[in-house]
Amino acid sequence: RFSVVPAGADDRGRRVGRIGIGVREGDFDRTALMTIVKYGPLESLGKAFDQTWETSLFSLKMLGRMVVGDISWKNLSGPVTIADYAGQSAKLGLSYYIKFLALISISLGVLNLLPIPLLDGGHLMYYIVEIIKGGPVSERVMEIGQQIGMALLVTLMAFAFYNDINRLVSG
């Protein structure tokens, strides 16, 4: 006989009770849960493309869920948290570290392709507008777009830094 007491947890701004069973860090060998699969060169390229595509879609979905409020903006991380996770992944081994670097690279690539002026995606957006319009976008429109893009990026970076600092302060 034993008793279970729900632990308090935050879920989308609501306090809820949770119970569960888990394994504490250090109580098991991670490698016992892994299976190593080796692929040939061509199959590796296909798997790499598939994984990159899935990671890109995941990044876009998570960004979309943040925009509509399904996921908290507290999940947005800046350089401090990224450096911390890089260190944690490096401690787990080279393959974890390389996978983490690939994840960051893909996520930044996806962000760079968003249709925000200043980013590559913003330039692509201007090119598409020029094709549809049949002429160049006016200097004034591009200037306003650059200012809006700069404001968006500075706000995003400030929010990421705020989250980093908040994580450091709150432990």
Secondary structure as GFF3:
##gff-version 3
##sequence-region A 1 171
A	DSSP	beta_strand	7	11	.	.	.	ID=ss1
A	DSSP	beta_strand	14	18	.	.	.	ID=ss2
A	DSSP	three_ten_helix	30	33	.	.	.	ID=ss3
A	DSSP	alpha_helix	41	68	.	.	.	ID=ss4
A	DSSP	three_ten_helix	73	75	.	.	.	ID=ss5
A	DSSP	alpha_helix	79	92	.	.	.	ID=ss6
A	DSSP	alpha_helix	94	112	.	.	.	ID=ss7
A	DSSP	alpha_helix	120	133	.	.	.	ID=ss8
A	DSSP	alpha_helix	139	170	.	.	.	ID=ss9
###
